[in-house]
């Protein structure tokens, strides 16, 4: 770059170094937030999920889902003969899952 006079109390090289560091930090923050939001992209956007959809999310069978309900690992509610799960409940189980897996090892 051209050596144009700047009205800062630091040298131009130091100024550009600081600007570069700030930009790198902002980009790293944005990427980490983006990666965090991608983890939840597997969840359906709707507020309620059917049992079949929850089985797909957790890659588990329906009997396993019934066991989790009996063990109170998941909460659900019934409307007539259908069982529904709240997406917030599914998210809380997913976020708590890594902690329980690390305690087993």
MOURWO-V241288 format. One record per pair of residues at least 4 apart in sequence whose ideal C-beta (glycine too) atoms are under 6 Angstrom apart, sorted by the first residue. I is the first residue (numbers start at 1). J is the second residue. Records with the same first field share a line. If there is no record, write none. Layout:
I: J  J
This chain:
6: 12
8: 15
10: 14  15
44: 49
47: 87
48: 84
49: 53  54  85
51: 65  83
54: 85
55: 60  62  65
60: 64  65
68: 73  74
69: 74
75: 89
76: 83  85
77: 84
78: 83
85: 89  90
